[in-house]
């Protein structure tokens, strides 16, 4: 398999962590790629018409995107004992809800970042403030949820950890830990996982 890859992408990080946790990392060739909201990468676009990362090319030559689809595909390729990443029954939907929360937090954070790199005269403060409200609301929900997180790790926890890691990487001034002791303590434990440490952006 080939993964179109950028080390600073939190959605790429999510997929690589899943591969690590499932013991599939050695089967994936990481191919450096860039994706810009304003400049199209035609090489990436030939695989993924949305021209976004991550994109995974399977052994059969099928190009998969986005991170949720790729993560689910990797779970399907793993040994049966590793599929706890996607439990069955009611727990499945709890995990998928947490995954959507983490991904949604990232979506809002990325929109803030993209707005900040626009020419100053074109920036819209109300837009950024509205996205920041989504980020803080998601963080408050994570604070409520995090005491229920436990081993084994699942896709929801991975998505949320990647979102919090991205805030540390790009939004240090936000100080998301303030007033959120449960989420902070859980993240400190999760950050010790080898898969998370190995994928920390520089």
N, C-alpha and C positions, 0 to 999 in steps of 0.2 A: 504494500500500500504506500501511497505517497500523500503527504500532508503539505499543502501550501501553507507556509509558516512564517510568522513574524513574532519574535520573542516578546515584544511589548504588547501584543494583542491579548486582552483578558479572555476573549472567547477562544483564541488558539490555546491559551494556557489551560482553560477548562478541558479541552479535548485531550491535550497531552497528559494532564493529570489522570483523566479517565483511563487512558492507555497504560499509564504507569500502574494504576491501581489494579487493572485487569491482567497485568503481565503481558501486554501486547506491544509495549514500546519498541522492542527490538524488531518487530515486524513492520514498522512504519519508517519510511525514509522521509526526513524533513527537508523540504525544498524551500529555500528562502524566497519570499515574495513580498511585494508591497501593494497596498490598497489605499487609495486616497479618495476622499469624497469629491474632489474636483478634477483629478487627473486619472483617466482610465488606463488600467494595465491590460493591454490587449492579450497578453499571454494568459493571465489569470481569467480574463473575460471569455477566452475560448473554452475554458472549463466550466466557468460559473457565470452565466449571463448577468448576475447581479454584481459581479466583480468584487466580491467581499471575501474576507478571511474569517474563519478557516474554510478551506475546501479540501476534501479528502477524495483521492482517486483510489477506488477499490482494486483488488487483484483482477477483477473482471473488466476494469476500465470505466466503471461508472463513477461519475463525479458527484459527490454528495455535499450538501450544504443545507442548513447552517449548523451551529454547534449542537443543538438539541438532536437533530437528525443524525449527525455524526456520532454523538455519544451513544445514542440508542443502537446504532449499527455496531459500534464496538462492543457493546454489551452482548449483542447477538452473536458476536464472533468469539466470545470468551468461553472458557471452560465453565461447565454448569455451576461449580461451587463459587465462581466469581460473580454470578449474576445477581447477587444481593444488592448490586448497585441499582437495580430496578426491581423492587419487591412486587409481589402480587397483591390483589385485594385492595382494601381501603388504604393500606400503607402506600400503595403505588401512587395514588392521587395526592397524598400528603407530600410525597417526594417531588412529584411533578409540580405541585403548587410552589414548593420552596425553590425549585429550579427556575420557575417563571419569575418569582420574586427577585432572585439574584440576577437573572438576565435582564429584567426590567430596570433594576437599579443601574446596571451597566449601561443600558440604552440611554437612560436619562443623563448619566454622568458623561457619556461620550458626546451627547448633544450640547452639553454645557461647554465641553472642551472645544468642539468644532466651532461653536459660536465665538469663543474667545480668540480664535485664530483668524476670524474674518477681519477685514479692514475695520478700524475703529468706528468709522462713520457709518458702517452698515450693521454694527452690533445692536441687538435688541435686548435691553436689560430685563424687560418684562418676561421675555422668553426664557432667559437663563434662570430667573427667579422661580418661574413655574416648574422648570426641570429640577431645580434644587429642592423644591418642596416635595417632589416625588422621591428624590433621594432620601431626604430626612424621614419621610413617612415610611419608606421601605426599611430604613435603619431602625425605626421604632418598632416595626413589626418583627424584625429579626431579633431585637432585644426580647420581645415576648416569646418568640419561638425557641430561642437557643438553648434553654434549659432542657428541652426535649430532645436535642440532638445527642446522639450517642453512636457508638461503634455497633455495627459496621458502617463505614462511610457510604454515603449514597450521592446520587446526582444533585439532589437539592443542596446538601452541605457543600459539595464541590463548587456549585455555581455561586453560592453565597460567599464562600471563602475567596473565590476569584474576584468577586465584586468588592469585597472589603480590601483585598490586596491591591486592587486598582486604585481605590481611594487613597491608600497609603502611598502609592506610586505617583499619582497625578494630582491629588487633592489633599496634600498633607495639612494645609491650613484649615481644612474643614474640621479636624479633630473629632472624627466620628465616634471615638470611644467615650467622649465626655457624656456622663449621664447614662451610659449603657454598660454597666459592669458585667452583666451576664454574657452579652455578645462579645465583649472584649475578652473575657476569660475563655470562652469557647474558641475564639479565633486564635488566641495564644496557644491553645492545645493543638488545634488543627495545623497551625503553621509549623509544628514540629514534624509533621508527616514528611517522609523522604520525597514523596511525589510533589509536595508543595514547595519544599526547600529547593528542589532541583529545577523548578520552573520559575523561580523568582526573577522578574525582569531587572535588568541592570541599567 
